[in-house]
Amino acid sequence: MNLDIRTAVQTLFVLILLGVVLSIFVGIRTIRSGQRLLYFRKRREMVSRGWRTIFGAVILAGFAYMLNRYAEPVAYRFFPPSPTITLTPTVTLTPTITLTPTISLTPTITNTPSITFTPALPDSIRSGILTTITPNPEAVFSVVLIAREIDDNFQPVDPQSEFANPVTKLYGTFSYDQMVPGSHWAALWYRLADQKLLCFESKPWDGGSGGYGYTECEPSSDEWLAGEYEVQIFVGTEWKSSGRFNISGSPPTPLPTATATRTPTATWTITPTGTATLRPTITPTPTVTQTRTATPTPKPSATRAPTATY
């Protein structure tokens, strides 16, 4: 392939223009992404990076203009053009039959959800709010990151989006700004499959106006069923941020819990050991007591012997 100076300049000019368009597109997209960030410092840094990208695109566009206007004449001063033979085609082939598709497929209608559900604070927690300090509606929270551990600066250690059983305690970490100390805040841990509330904390804010914080959840091990979970952050009754994660695998089987039961105290029971044998009852009969009665016994009287008679 023969590449002359004019073709090279035009090719380079087109490539630079493509770079300018791409840089402007990336810069605008970076600015829009930064404006959606919750944390102030990160938002300012990303917006600044987007403007720098756009400024670089402007400089690149100026370079493209200079290249297109002055590069070719300058190149010809050092490399004078030489006459070239222009080839003229003799026969032009004209296609005779053009196949036209007869059936055009019509895209089907795709249903787009029109309603997006916003998390709401449950009535049971809403009724338990005791603080009277009005929260700042401009308070912002970052996306909640989930980890098994946190360090001393409340930063997550190896945050993940999926955890394998067994799972005991999990931490949800976040950054915040423009909070009012003493205003109410709440953190709710939901299992999305059945919308069960595993853990929650609802209390006055005891941190500063900006920085890093965390919430924790440590239910029973068998409560971490496989599925998707969500952590929701509320300031007052207004939802601020969320974070989702998944649990895989089966939870451990809970051990049986020993329940103290009242044992009846043994009492003495008199059990007859001997067998009573019926014996005949002797009924006393009247006993005849002989009483002696003194009966005078006649004593023999003296009888005179007969006298002899002669």
C-alpha angles and dihedrals in degrees: 000000000000113000117191128192096261093051092047092051093048092047092050091046092053092048091051091049090052088051090051092051092046092048092051091048093049092046094051091046091049091051092050092048091049092051089058094054117108100211113078100218095048091047092052092047094051093046090051091050090052093052091048089054091051091047090052089051090055091052090048090051090054090051090051091053092051091047093051093047105040110015097079097049091046091049091051090057090063098031110035113206118252125210114263132196113252111216114220116203113233102196126037114198112219117197111235103199126040116193111222118195110241100200124051118196112231115214114245124239114269116207111232117198109243099189124067115193116226117207114252131200111252117249092239091060094037091057091052095060106121105170118097097198111116111235120231109257089206093061112126133201129191125231111290114250118205124217140155092235140022131202130232092277093055091253118144117251108223098340114208140182095219131042129190122223137287093068124169114164127008130188128213111205128192145160121237141186140190095023121158114225111238095025118123124265134168138194120202127192113205134184101217098205093069099008090241116167105227100176139357141172123200119178145117115295109261098179133085130275093268140008138075131322143165145206126208138207126197112166125158112302093243091059092072096087120175111273145071124316134189134203114207125197121204131185108200101325095324121104112233111170145349142197129200132204140165134235119209131192132029120300119241118272110257115245117241112265116228109234117201111235125191111249115209113243115244114247127200113261117191107225117189109238102180123067114231111233117208112234126190112263113231109222110205114240122210111269118218109228113203114221118201116238116200107234114186111236112213110242118221112266121224112266119200115232114242115260121232117253122203 
